[in-house]
Amino acid sequence: MYKIRIILDTKEDVIRTILVDESVSLENLHTTIAASFGFEGQQMASFYRTDDEWNQGEEIPLFNMAEAGEDISMQTCFVNEILPEENSKLIYVYDFLKMWTFYVDVVEISSEIKENLPETILSFGEIPEKEPKKEFVAENLNDEFDDENIDDLDENYGHFDDYDFNEY
């Protein structure tokens, strides 16, 4: 049995702790998390692998997006495989238009067998009425496109003003 803590990325603390069976799929975990926060679970969602610093890694989408149908998805991934030990982490994003973002952390793994799982054992805080605004900030790219490099672009590719684009 897994005890998993889920924290909504907001200014105010909104936390749920749930118990799930170790063999549950990530699709079922998605449904459980959504329900524990009061969502219907009908929106697109993805889990993302992450390290201890919560850096976003490989996506595990709700549905298989590969043309050949052999790619990773929530249906083919299971909690005990993706979260193999305590303190394993995932980022969970629900509803890509609103970008509800959650931090998923395995608090405890036990061999105890419990009936009627999944179960929400802790519910703290209320979901805000409006989703939190996300600010996407690019890393410093060493000012690749500053004014000094414009001359290099012109030298390598010619100046765009030299072309008459109306001909096309």
N, C-alpha and C positions, 0 to 999 in steps of 0.2 A: 504494500500500500504506500502511496506517495502522498505526502503533505506538501502542497504547493501554495506559495504566497504570490498573489498577483497585485501589483500596485499600478494604479492609473497615473499617468504622467500629467499631473495638474499641480497647481500651487497648494491646494488643500489636500490633505491626506485622504485618499480613497483606496481602501485595502480590502481584499478578500483572501481568505485562506480556505482552500478546498482539499478534500480527500478524494483520490481517484485510484482505481486499480492500476497496477503496473503495466498491464497489457492493453490499456485503452489506447485507441488511435488518437493522433493529434486532431483529427476531425471531431471526435467526441470531446476532446479537451477544449477545442474551440467553442463548441456548443455549450459546454459547461461554464466556461469563462464568461461568454456572452450572457447567458442566463443569470449568472451570479451578480452581474452588474446591471441587470434589468433590460438588456437588449434582446431582441427577438431572435438574433442569430441568422438573419436573412441576408445580410450584407457580405460582400467579398471581404476576405481576411487573409492574412499570411502570418506565419511565424518566421522569425529570423534567428539563425544561430548567432551566438554572441560570446564574447570572452568575458572575463571577470570585470572588465572596465566598461561593459555594455556597448562595445563597438559592434555595429551591425555587420553580420556576415551573410552567409548563403540563405536565400529565401526558400521557404517551404510553403508553397501556395495551397489554397483550399482545393483547387482542381489541378489535374495534370494539364500542363500547358504545352507539352511537347507534341510535335506533329505525329511522331511514331507511337506515342502513348506509353513511353517507357521512362518518363522523367519522374522526379520526386513530387510527392503531393501529401497532403494531410492524411489521405486514406491509406497510404502505404507506409507511413511512419508511426511508430509506437513510442509511448512515453519512456519505456524502459530502454529503448535504443537511443533516442535523441537526448534524453536526460538520464544518463547512466548512473550518476552519483549525486550525493547531497551537494548543494551549492551550484549545480548545473543551472544554466540560465538560458532564457530565450526572450526575445522581444516579440510581442504580439501586436499587430496592427489590425484594427477592426474598422470597416467602412472607409474605403479609400477616399471618399469625398470629404469626410469629416476628420479622418486620420486620428481616431481614438488610439492612443499608444499605451501599451501596458508592459511592465517589467515582470517577467515570470521567473520565479526562483524556487528551486526544490529545497524545502526546509528540512525534510526528514524522509527517509526511506525505511520502512519496516516490513518485517515478514508477517505482520499481523494480517489476518483475513477478516474483513468487515463486510457485512451485508449492506444493501441499499446504497451503494456508491454509484455515482459521485454524490458528495455531500459538502455543502458550504458550512464550515465550522466557525468562521469569523467573518463578520461583515462590519466594516468600520468606514464611516463617511458616506456622503451622498454624491451621486454623479451630478456634475454641474449641468444646468439646463442647456448650455451651449458648449460645444466642444472647445478645448483650449486651442489657441492659435499656435501654429507651428512655424518656427522661423528656421529656414534652411540657410545656413551660412557655409559658403565654400571655403575650403582651406586656402591659405595663402599660396598662390601658384607662382611665387617669385616674380610677380608682375610681368608675366610673359608678354603681355600685350601693351606695355607702356609705350610712351611716345618715342623713346629711343629705338625701339624695335620696329617702328613703322618704316624707317628707312631701309632696314633689312628686308622687310616684306616687299617694299617697292623694288629693291634691287633684285630680289629673287623672282618675283612674279610680275613685275611691271606695275605701273600705277593705274588704278582702275579708271581714273579720269581720262586716260589715253584711249579708252574704248568707247565706241558709240553703241550703247546698248539698244538704241531704238531700231537698229538694223535687224534685230531678232524678233 
